[in-house]
């Protein structure tokens, strides 16, 4: 297993390592990506055959590509897959032809507003071929004939995804999902993959209350495939988080679940506010990343989405400018820290019952006041005990106590631990 030193630098190094790989919704690029992630955390890799029915979808043919280029009359490659895998329209069918520039233009994609950038485009479910290039490259091409070649295969194969499980004290699960289908795009979503990987390692340093299941799958079809293959155990999933766009310099953004009042929504709102980080909480919409699959009405899971700047919210989105220089160790470390803080609250957010509910129990004779001696926050800790006793009716959670009392969740959780140890409350 790779050593864990400074998480931000290690995560950025992982992004740089994964960046050159050509990923798509299927194929060897996904397998190579998962093999590298598997050096950091053990993965169980699943292969689902082409043609498998998954809910309302069907697993498509597998796409792999070896080479692609546009060459001028002198044989010089003016657009080259070897220089950047963004140059090829994702899922391009094979082509080998010579054609004039006027005919070729219908298969070319550029960004006129950002003439030096190469766009990212795909055609997963419609047979097509094409190239993406900088507008300034296209503008410099003279009229004439060009050799066009896409050396790819679309054939029956498999859709590949992987899972990593951090065992908890209970079988109830928290799922953490990130998509692994995008090629050389650092923020969307190599940063999400890196944060998920290091979050899994951090959780494994202790025994969490919940079991945490990390899902590394291609977007949309991957999540749908996972849901179809796990329908009989969906009721174990109590909470979830989709990670994407986790490394840009923008403020943190949490998109709530479809429910809007799921426990993960409350926890994320509380932790973001308490941390005083610049942030935004967004309402659910049925567009975005795979939270929309997990939150679809038949499943209605309590799954939100965490990013920094949301998808399509920054100019570099789905372009060659989303490179490793666009994401920073500091931003990824901050996203990771927020996830750890949120899951620490989620893991300790219990409901208790006061076993001495008639009048205030005598805390002094149980040594609970003495245990606060020397603490700078002794008064706050004492108030936390009183609040926990007051609201431990089996209906209120520790997060309810923290929000109603205005006390830090950690202080409330510590008070609950002391009271539980003294036999005054039970879970």
C-alpha positions in Angstrom: 0.0 0.0 0.0 1.3 3.5 -0.9 2.5 5.5 2.1 0.3 8.1 3.5 2.2 11.4 4.2 0.8 14.8 3.5 -2.7 14.1 2.1 -2.9 17.2 -0.1 0.4 16.5 -1.8 -0.3 12.8 -2.1 -3.7 13.4 -3.6 -2.3 15.8 -6.1 0.4 13.3 -7.1 -2.4 10.7 -7.6 -4.3 13.2 -9.9 -1.1 13.7 -11.9 -0.6 10.0 -12.2 -4.1 9.3 -13.4 -4.3 12.4 -15.7 -2.8 10.8 -18.9 -5.1 7.8 -18.9 -7.9 7.8 -21.5 -11.0 6.9 -19.5 -14.6 6.4 -20.8 -17.7 4.7 -19.5 -16.1 1.4 -20.4 -12.7 0.1 -21.4 -9.2 -0.5 -20.5 -8.7 3.1 -19.3 -11.2 2.5 -16.5 -9.4 -0.7 -15.5 -6.0 1.0 -15.5 -7.4 3.8 -13.3 -8.8 1.3 -10.8 -5.6 -0.6 -10.8 -3.8 2.5 -9.7 -6.4 3.4 -7.0 -6.0 -0.2 -5.9 -2.4 0.5 -4.9 -3.8 2.9 -2.3 -6.9 0.9 -1.1 -8.0 -2.6 -1.8 -10.7 -2.8 -4.4 -13.2 -5.4 -5.4 -13.6 -4.9 -9.2 -16.8 -5.9 -11.0 -17.2 -6.6 -14.7 -20.7 -6.5 -16.1 -21.2 -7.9 -19.6 -22.4 -6.0 -22.6 -26.1 -6.4 -23.1 -26.9 -6.8 -19.4 -30.2 -5.1 -18.5 -29.7 -2.7 -15.7 -33.0 -1.0 -14.7 -34.2 0.8 -17.8 -30.7 0.8 -19.4 -28.5 -1.8 -21.1 -24.8 -2.1 -20.6 -23.3 -0.9 -23.9 -20.5 -2.2 -26.0 -17.0 -1.7 -24.6 -14.9 1.1 -26.3 -11.1 1.0 -26.5 -8.8 3.2 -28.6 -5.2 2.8 -29.6 -4.5 5.8 -31.8 -6.2 8.7 -33.6 -5.0 11.6 -35.7 -5.6 14.1 -38.5 -2.6 14.5 -40.8 -2.0 17.1 -43.5 -0.8 16.4 -47.0 2.8 16.2 -45.8 1.9 13.5 -43.2 2.3 15.8 -40.2 -0.2 15.2 -37.5 -2.1 18.4 -36.9 -4.4 16.8 -34.3 -3.0 13.9 -32.3 -4.6 11.6 -29.7 -1.1 10.9 -28.4 -0.7 14.5 -27.4 -4.0 14.6 -25.5 -6.8 12.1 -25.2 -9.3 14.9 -25.3 -8.6 15.3 -29.0 -10.9 12.4 -29.8 -14.7 12.5 -29.5 -15.4 9.9 -26.8 -16.7 6.6 -28.1 -15.7 7.5 -31.7 -16.3 4.6 -34.1 -13.3 3.5 -36.3 -12.6 5.6 -39.3 -9.8 5.6 -42.0 -10.3 8.1 -44.7 -9.0 11.1 -46.7 -11.3 14.0 -47.1 -11.2 17.8 -47.7 -11.2 20.2 -44.8 -14.7 21.4 -45.9 -16.1 17.9 -45.3 -14.0 17.3 -42.2 -15.3 20.4 -40.4 -18.6 18.7 -39.6 -16.7 16.3 -37.3 -14.6 18.9 -35.5 -15.4 20.5 -32.2 -13.8 23.7 -30.8 -14.4 26.5 -28.2 -14.4 29.8 -30.1 -14.7 31.7 -26.8 -11.5 30.0 -25.5 -9.5 29.5 -28.7 -6.5 27.9 -27.0 -8.5 25.2 -25.2 -9.6 21.8 -26.4 -13.2 20.8 -25.5 -14.3 17.4 -24.1 -17.1 15.8 -26.1 -18.6 12.4 -26.2 -21.1 10.3 -28.3 -21.8 7.3 -26.1 -25.1 6.1 -27.5 -25.0 7.4 -31.1 -22.5 5.9 -33.5 -20.3 8.9 -34.5 -16.7 9.9 -34.9 -15.0 13.2 -34.4 -12.1 15.3 -33.1 -11.8 18.1 -30.6 -9.1 20.8 -31.1 -8.3 24.3 -30.2 -10.0 26.9 -32.3 -6.6 28.5 -33.1 -5.4 25.2 -34.5 -8.5 24.9 -36.7 -8.1 28.5 -37.9 -4.5 27.8 -39.0 -5.4 24.8 -41.2 -5.3 25.5 -44.9 -7.8 24.1 -47.3 -6.9 20.7 -48.8 -7.1 17.0 -48.1 -6.5 15.5 -44.7 -5.9 11.9 -43.6 -8.3 11.0 -40.8 -7.8 7.9 -38.7 -9.5 6.6 -35.5 -8.0 3.3 -34.5 -10.7 2.2 -32.0 -13.0 -0.8 -31.3 -16.6 -1.0 -30.2 -17.2 -4.6 -29.3 -19.0 -6.8 -26.8 -17.1 -6.6 -23.5 -17.8 -5.3 -20.0 -18.6 -2.2 -17.9 -16.1 -2.0 -15.1 -16.7 -0.6 -11.6 -15.1 -1.1 -8.2 -16.0 -1.0 -4.5 -14.0 -0.5 -1.3 -15.6 -1.3 2.1 -14.5 0.1 5.4 -16.3 -2.2 8.0 -18.2 -0.5 10.7 -19.8 -1.4 14.0 -23.1 -1.9 12.3 -24.2 -3.2 8.9 -26.0 0.1 8.0 -24.1 1.8 5.2 -22.9 5.2 4.1 -22.1 5.1 0.4 -19.4 7.5 -1.1 -19.6 7.6 -4.9 -17.3 9.2 -7.5 -17.3 8.8 -11.3 -14.3 7.4 -13.1 -15.4 7.8 -16.7 -13.8 11.2 -17.7 -10.4 11.3 -19.5 -7.8 14.0 -18.8 -9.9 16.3 -16.6 -8.3 16.9 -13.3 -11.1 18.5 -11.3 -13.9 16.6 -13.0 -13.2 14.1 -11.6 -9.7 13.0 -10.7 -9.8 15.2 -7.7 -13.0 13.5 -6.5 -11.3 10.1 -7.0 -8.3 11.2 -5.0 -10.4 12.6 -2.2 -12.5 9.5 -2.0 -9.4 7.3 -1.9 -7.8 9.2 0.9 -11.1 9.5 2.8 -11.4 5.7 2.7 -7.9 5.4 4.1 -8.6 7.9 6.9 -11.8 6.1 7.9 -9.9 2.8 8.1 -7.6 4.3 10.8 -10.5 3.8 13.3 -13.5 1.6 13.4 -16.4 3.8 12.3 -19.9 3.3 13.5 -21.4 2.9 10.0 -20.0 0.7 7.3 -18.6 2.9 4.5 -18.9 1.6 1.0 -16.9 3.5 -1.7 -18.1 3.2 -5.3 -15.8 4.0 -8.2 -18.0 3.8 -11.3 -18.6 5.5 -14.6 -21.1 8.2 -14.4 -24.9 7.5 -14.9 -24.6 4.0 -16.4 -22.2 2.9 -13.6 -24.4 4.1 -10.8 -27.5 2.6 -12.5 -25.7 -0.7 -12.8 -24.6 -0.6 -9.1 -28.2 0.1 -8.1 -29.6 -2.7 -10.3 -27.1 -5.2 -8.9 -27.7 -4.2 -5.3 -31.4 -3.8 -5.2 -31.9 -6.4 -2.5 -29.6 -4.6 0.0 -30.5 -1.0 -0.8 -32.3 -0.8 2.6 -28.9 -0.9 4.3 -27.9 2.4 2.7 -28.8 5.1 5.3 -26.7 8.0 4.1 -24.6 8.9 1.1 -22.3 11.4 -0.6 -21.3 11.9 -4.2 -17.9 13.5 -4.6 -17.0 15.6 -7.7 -15.1 18.7 -8.6 -13.2 18.5 -5.3 -10.0 20.3 -6.1 -10.6 23.7 -7.7 -10.1 27.0 -5.8 -13.8 27.8 -5.3 -15.8 27.6 -2.2 -17.4 24.3 -1.0 -20.8 23.6 -2.4 -23.2 21.0 -0.9 -26.2 19.9 -3.0 -28.9 18.4 -0.8 -30.6 15.1 -1.4 -34.0 14.9 -3.1 -35.5 14.7 0.4 -33.8 17.9 1.5 -34.2 16.9 5.2 -32.1 13.6 5.1 -29.7 13.3 8.0 -26.7 13.8 5.7 -28.3 17.1 4.6 -28.5 18.3 8.2 -25.0 17.1 9.1 -23.5 18.8 6.1 -25.3 22.1 6.7 -24.3 22.0 10.4 -20.6 21.2 9.7 -20.2 23.7 7.0 -21.8 26.5 9.1 -19.8 25.5 12.2 -16.5 25.4 10.3 -17.0 29.0 9.1 -15.7 28.0 5.7 -17.0 29.9 2.7 -19.7 27.7 1.3 -23.0 27.3 -0.4 -25.9 24.9 0.2 -27.9 24.2 -3.0 -31.3 22.6 -3.4 -31.7 19.3 -5.1 -32.2 19.3 -8.9 -32.6 16.1 -11.0 -29.5 17.1 -13.1 -25.9 16.9 -12.2 -23.9 13.8 -11.0 -25.0 10.4 -9.7 -26.9 11.8 -6.7 -29.8 12.0 -9.2 -29.6 8.2 -9.6 -29.4 7.4 -5.9 -32.2 9.9 -5.2 -34.5 8.8 -8.0 -38.0 8.3 -6.5 -37.9 4.5 -6.5 -34.8 4.5 -4.3 -35.1 7.9 -2.7 -31.9 7.5 -0.8 -30.5 10.2 1.5 -27.6 11.0 -0.8 -26.2 14.5 -1.3 -23.3 15.8 -3.4 -20.2 17.7 -2.4 -18.1 19.7 -4.7 -16.2 23.0 -4.7 -17.4 24.9 -7.8 -20.3 22.8 -9.2 -20.2 21.3 -12.7 -20.3 23.8 -15.5 -19.7 26.6 -13.0 -16.2 27.4 -14.0 -14.8 28.2 -17.5 -12.3 25.3 -17.4 -15.1 22.7 -17.1 -14.9 20.0 -19.7 -11.9 21.5 -21.4 -8.1 21.0 -21.6 -7.7 23.8 -19.1 -9.0 21.4 -16.4 -5.5 20.1 -15.9 -3.5 19.3 -12.8 -2.4 22.9 -12.5 -6.1 23.9 -12.0 -6.5 21.8 -8.9 -4.4 22.3 -5.7 -3.2 20.2 -2.8 -4.7 22.7 -0.4 -8.2 22.6 -2.0 -8.3 18.8 -2.0 -7.0 18.7 1.6 -9.8 21.1 2.6 -12.4 18.9 0.9 -11.0 15.8 2.6 -11.0 17.6 6.0 -14.7 18.6 5.5 -15.7 15.0 4.7 -13.9 13.7 7.7 -15.6 16.3 10.0 -19.0 15.5 8.5 -18.6 11.8 8.9 -17.4 12.2 12.4 -20.7 13.9 13.3 -22.7 11.4 11.3 -21.0 8.5 13.1 -21.8 9.9 16.6 -25.3 11.3 16.0 -27.3 9.0 18.3 -30.6 9.3 20.0 -30.5 8.6 23.7 -33.0 8.0 26.5 -32.6 9.6 29.9 -32.6 6.8 32.5 -33.2 9.3 35.4 -35.8 11.6 33.8 -37.6 12.7 37.0 -35.8 15.8 38.1 -32.1 16.5 37.4 -29.8 13.6 38.4 -27.0 14.4 40.8 -24.0 14.7 38.6 -21.5 15.6 41.4 -21.8 12.3 43.3 -21.1 10.4 40.0 -17.9 12.3 39.5 -19.1 14.1 36.4 -18.3 17.5 37.7 -14.9 16.4 38.9 -14.1 15.1 35.5 -14.3 18.7 34.2 -11.7 20.0 36.6 -9.1 22.1 34.8 -11.0 22.2 31.5 -11.1 25.6 29.9 -14.6 24.8 28.6 -15.8 23.3 31.9 -18.9 25.5 32.0 -19.8 24.7 28.4 -19.2 21.0 29.0 -21.5 21.2 32.1 -24.2 22.9 30.0 -23.8 20.2 27.4 -24.6 17.5 30.0 -27.7 19.3 31.1 -28.9 19.7 27.5 -28.3 16.1 26.7 -30.2 15.0 29.8 -33.0 17.4 28.9 -33.4 16.2 25.3 -32.6 12.5 25.7 -36.2 11.3 25.1 -35.5 8.9 22.3 -36.7 11.5 19.8 -33.9 14.0 19.7 -30.5 13.3 18.3 -27.2 14.8 19.4 -27.3 17.0 16.4 -30.7 18.3 17.6 -29.1 19.0 21.0 -26.2 20.9 19.4 -28.4 23.0 17.1 -30.9 23.8 19.9 -28.3 24.6 22.5 -25.9 26.4 20.2 -23.1 24.2 21.6 -20.4 22.6 19.5 -21.3 19.1 18.4 -18.0 17.7 19.7 -18.8 19.1 23.2 -22.3 17.6 23.1 -21.0 14.2 21.9 -18.4 14.2 24.7 -21.1 15.0 27.3 -23.2 12.1 26.0 -20.3 9.8 26.3 -19.7 10.8 29.9 -23.4 10.4 30.8 -23.6 7.1 29.0 -20.5 5.9 30.9 -22.2 7.0 34.2 -25.3 5.0 33.3 -27.6 8.0 33.1 -28.5 7.6 29.4 -28.8 4.7 27.0 -28.8 4.6 23.2 
